[in-house]
């Protein structure tokens, strides 16, 4: 969101927007809230009719990731809240998906439950119901699986003298399954070939960065690499298999305030090693005991909120830079007008410039916007387009991403469009 100065008259002296706040300065005239509200008629009058975000699909397959931030504070709460229509946050998230219409979409920060009730309820009560005039969207194929958040280690990982706190799990969580993932697909999922990596041990990664000073020898022997989980979900698209590599690495500073830079970096490294395959992936073992990574020339898309920006923010940047530079991966550099506007209004920094402000995808509470969400196709797929659903102040759908937090959350949906070469 750029500083809004042009066309609003002399009464508006300055408007500066950051990820965490809106800090305007006005001499006279309408209330600040009037000017900043995306629906304010005076804004439409000054700027003209709303423009449309270009969401036209450019390839045979659109794959997307969206951290919807729908997790709740206790087990079963999300399924309960989604059991009927009307949840405003869920409605906004569903509207974003209906506007962008991905064929395959990974949702991060979506609680897991054994009955898959939350995943089914979001589909039937929100995605399959038109939101704010949008067309419903149906995903016949859904994949969910357990994750490590809230799964007890039996150790006092945060060192506060109490065992069993949320920070004492393999991933921070108030209950097992919090902050999980769900994958929706228009195309069949080859469930027999799905690989999950929930239980893989951190110590099994050669050259891992596990902090020995933080964990006892006993804990190091049982500590899992993934704080949430990683999946390889093969999707059958008109006879061609596309592997959806789904992940949600730990934030560089977790909810308990503990630095997790090294674990975040190793979780991202796992993705890079897995898609590289061969010798780089011999240490990788899935939850059924199968070892190794993807076969050479596999077709895949990496989807996830990786909680790491390649140029700035609290993460160690090397791991995500390595993933983006992996010879098997294409970085489509999806962009949006809204992200460029936000960075420009905040004044910009050298770090923002290095990352390219139009590539930003999230607005962490109290911090600058970051590029944390990724849809990265393999070089064996033909790139046909990419984007981020972050409308600018002039574009339709702005109200979905306006505010802190925005109605649809503080992350933006990121998509990539690819064409599928004929199977050999």
N, C-alpha and C positions, 0 to 999 in steps of 0.2 A: 504494500500500500504506500504509494508516494505521499509526501507531504501534500496536503490538499490546500493549495493556495490559489490556483487559477480559477476564475469564474465564480468565486463565491462572494466577491465584493470586498470592499475595504474593511468591513467589520471583522473579517476573519484574519487575524494576524499570523497565526501559526498553528499547525496541527502536526504533532509528532507521534507516530504510532510505533510501539515496540511490541514484542511478543507478549509482554506481561501487562502492559498498561496503555492507556490512551491519555496523553497529557497535552491538551490544547490550551491556547491562550487567546481569549477573545476580548475585544474592547466593548463592542455593543452588538446588538443583533440577536438572532434566535439562539436558543440554548444549544450548547455543544452537542448534546445527545441528538437533537434534531438533525444536525448536519451529518453526524456519523452513522445514524441509523440508515441501513441500506434501502429502506423503503420510504425515506423522507421525500415527499414530492418535490420540494425545492431543489434537491440534488438532481432529480431526474430532469427538471426544467432547465437547469444550468448546463447539464452534460448531454442532454438528449436521451433518446430511448436506450434501454439496456442492450449491450452487445451480448452475443452468445459465446460461451466457452466452446471451443472446437473439440467436440468429443466424437466426431465421426470416425468409426473404426477403419483403419488403414490396411489391415491384413486379415489373414484367415483366422487368426487366433488372437484374442486380447486376454492377457493375464494381468492381474492387478493385486496389489497389497494395500490393506487399509487397517491401521491400528485404530479400532473403534472405541477403545477405552470404556468398554461396557462392563468391566469386572465389578463385582459387588463385594461386600464385606463379610458375607457368610455363605456357607455352602447352600445351594438351592435357591438363593435370592434372585439370581439372574433369570433362571427358568420361571420362577414365580412372576417376576416383573414383566416378562415377555409373553406370558400365557394369554394375555389379552392385548389388543391394540391400545395405543394411547401413550406409551412411554415416549416423551419428546426427544430424548437423546437417540433412542433406537430409531424413531421415525426419521430423524435428520440423517442418520447414518444410512438408512435404507434408501432415502431419497438420493444421496450421493451415488450409491451403487446403481440405482435406476437411471440416473442421468448419464452415467458413464458406461453401463451395460457390459461389464467384462464377461467373457466366457468362463473364466476361472478366476476366483477371487479368494485370497487368503485374508482372514480377519485375525488380527493380533489382539491381545488383551480381552479375550472372550472366555469366560469361565467354562471349564469342562465339568460335566456331570455324567455319571455312569449310564444313565438312561438316554443321554443325548437330547434331553428335553429342551435345553436352552437353544441349541442349534436348530432343532425342528421348529420351535416356537418363533424364532426370529425369521425363519423362512416363511412360515405359513401366515403369521400375523403382521409381518412388516414388508418383507421382500415381495410377497405375492399379493400385497395390497398396494394400490397406487398411492403414492405419497405426494401431496401438494400438486396434484394434476399430472404426475409422471406415470408412465406405463408400468404395471407390475412386471416383475421378472421372476422366473422360476428356475431353480437349480435342482434337477432330479437327483443329482449325485452329491453326497455330503460325506466328508471324512473328518472325524474327530478321534483323538486318542489322549490318554493320560499324559500329564506333564509333571515336572519336578517341583513347581511352586507349591509350598506348603507341605511337602512330603518330609517328614521328620528325619533328621540324621541321628538323633539321640545324643548329640553333642552340643556344647555351648559355643556355637560358632562366633557369636558376637561378643563373647567374653564378659557378659554382664552378670554372671553368677547364676543365671537361671537357664535351665534346659527346657526347650519347648516353645520359645518365643517365635514369632513369625520369621525372624532373621536366622533361626537355627535350622531351617529347612534346606534341602538341596538347592532350592530357589526360594527367595523371600515370598511368604504367603501366609494368609490367615487360615487357610484350609487347603487341603490337597485339591489341585485342579484350578485354583485361582490363577488369573492371568494366562489362560491357555490360548489355544488357537482352534480355528475351524476353517475348513476348505470347502467352498461351494463350487460346483462344476456343472456346466451344461453337457459335458461329454463324460462317457463312462470312465470310472476309475478301476484300474486293474488291482483290486484289493489283494490278490494273492502275491503280488510283486511289491507291495508297499514295504518300505524299510523305515524303521524308527530307531532313534538313538537316545532314548530317555536314560538308559542305564549305563551308557558308556562311561568308563572311569577317566577322570582327568589325567591320572598318572600314566595312562596308556599312550598319550600323545608324546612322541619324542620331542625333547627340547621344550616341554611345556613351561609355563610361567607361574605354576602354582606357588603361592607364597609360603615357604616352609616356616617362616617365623610366625605366621598366623595360625597354622594348623599343626596339630600334633601328628606324630607318625601314624597313629591309629586312624585319625580323620583322613590323612592323605591317602591311606589305603582304600578308603571307601568313598571318597568324594567324587561325585559325578561331574563330568565336564559341563553338561548343559544345565543351566538354571531353569529353563523351560523345557524345551525339547527341540529336536531337529527331525524332519521327515523327508523322505523321498517318496512322492506319491505319483506313480505313472498314470497319465491320463491318455486315453485312446481318442485321438482326433482324426476321424475319417481314415482309420487304418494306420496312422502314424502315432508312435508313442512319444509323448513329451513328458519328461520327468519334472514335476514341480518340487523344487527343493525349498522347503518351508522352514523358517526359523524365526526366533525372537530372542536374540541374545540379551543377557543381563545389561542393565544400564551401567555406565561407568561408575556412577555413585548410586548405590541401591537405596531402597526406601528406608532402610535403617541408618543411612548416612555413611555406610562403609564403602571404601574405594574398591571397585571391581574392575578397574581398567584392564588388568592382566587377564581376568577370566573372560571379559568381553572380547579381548583381542584373540584369545585362543578359541573361543566359540566361532568367531568369524573366520579364523584360520581353518577350522574344521570344514567350513563350507568350501573354501578355496581348494583345500587338499582333496575333498570328496569329488568335486567336479573335474579336478585334474586327473584323478584316477592313477593307475600305474603305481610306481614306487612311492609316490607321495602319499598314497592312501592305504598302504599295506597295514598300518596300525589300526585302522578304523574297523570297529566291530559293531554290528547292529544288535538289536534286542533279541534276535533269534540266533545269534552266533555267527552270522555270515560276515566275512571280512572283505575289505577293499572298497573302492569307490566306483564311480561310473565307468562304464566301458568307453573306450576311445570312440569318438564321433557320435556319442549320445546327444540327443536333443533335449535341452532342459531350459528351465527358467528358474532363477533364484528369486524368491519372494520373501520379504521380511522387513520388519522394523529392526534394523541392526544396531540402533542406539549409538551410532558412530558417524561423525561427519569427517570427510577426508581432509579438512583444512582447519577446523576450529571446533571449539567446545571441549568438554572434559575428557573425551575418549582419547586413547592412544591411536593416532591416525594411521599408523603403519599397516595394520591388519586390513582395514577396509581399502586402503590404497592398493595393497597387494591383490585383493579380490577384484577390484575394478580393473587392475592391470593384468589379470590372469589371461594368458593366451587363449583359454577356452571360453572366455566371457566377453560379451559386448556390453559396453556402457552406453546406453542410448541417450543419456543426459536429458531426461524428461524435464520440461520447463513449464512455467506458468506465469501469466501476467501478475497474478496476485502476489507471488513470492518476490518478484522483482520490485513490486510496489512497496512491499513490507520492508525490504532491505533498504530501499532508497529513502523511505520515510524515517528509518532509524538512523540515517546518516551514513551508513556503510562503514566498514572497517577493511583493513588490508586482508583480514581473514575472509570476510564476505566476498571481497573481490576475487580472492584466490579460488574460492569454491564456486564462483559464478552465482550471483544472488538469485537468478531466475530458477535455479535448481533446488532451492530450499524446500523442505517438505513438512516441517514441524515447528511448533512454537512452544517450547518447554516453558512451564510456569516460571516467571521471574527471570527468564533468560532470553538471549538472542535466538532468532530463527536458525535452524540447522537443516542440513541434508542428512536424514537418518533412515529414510524409507526407500527401499530399492526393489526394482523389477528388472532383473538382469538376464537377458537371454544368452544362450550359447551361440558361438560363432557358426554353428551348424544350422542355425535358423536365420532366415533372411529378415532383417529389421525393416519394418514397414511404418513405424511411427511410435511415439511415446508421449506421455503427458502427465501432468499433475492437476488434480481438480482443486484449484485455488483461484477462484474468480477474483478479478480486480474489482475496485469500487464501481466500475462502469459495466460490469458483466452480470448477467442473470445467474442466480444461485449464490450471490454474495452473502445473503443472510445466513447461509449454512455454515460459513467459515468466519463469521464476524463475531468478535467478542473473546473474552478470556475467562473461562474456556468458551470456544465456539459451540453452537448447538450440536455439531457433528464431532466435536472433540478437537484436540490440539494437534492432531496429525491429519495429513491430507492423503487422499487416495492417489496412488501412483500406478500408472498402467504402461504396458508395452504391447505393441501390435507386431506380430510376426507372420511371415508366410512359411509354409511347411514344404520343403523340398520333397519330391516323391521318394517314398521308401525304396531303398536299394534291394 
